[in-house]
Amino acid sequence: MKSQKHNQGELKEIKVKIEKDVAEDFAKMAKNTNISLDDLIVIAMKRFRSSHADYLKIVPYVE
């Protein structure tokens, strides 16, 4: 995972408010792994997006 490129192509900045402990945990993870905070956030967001493709309406909705 450390050798993968995560933030490629055109980038767009977003600003969000998250719980303090979540922000602090991500900062610790970045420090402990030498993976940039930006890359850690992008990895988490991409995983969320792939788990919830139904939110994008790109898969059939199943009840």
WOURSUL-V768120 format. One record per pair of residues at least 6 apart in sequence whose ideal C-beta (glycine too) atoms are under 8 Angstrom apart, sorted by the first residue. I is the first residue (numbers start at 1). GAP is how many residues later the second one is. If there is no record, write none. Layout:
[[I | GAP] [I | GAP]]
This chain:
[[1 | 34] [1 | 42] [2 | 31] [2 | 32] [2 | 33] [6 | 33] [6 | 36] [6 | 37] [6 | 40] [7 | 31] [7 | 32] [7 | 35] [26 | 11] [26 | 14] [26 | 15] [27 | 10] [29 | 6] [29 | 11] [30 | 6] [30 | 7] [30 | 10] [33 | 7] [49 | 6] [49 | 7] [53 | 6] [54 | 7]]
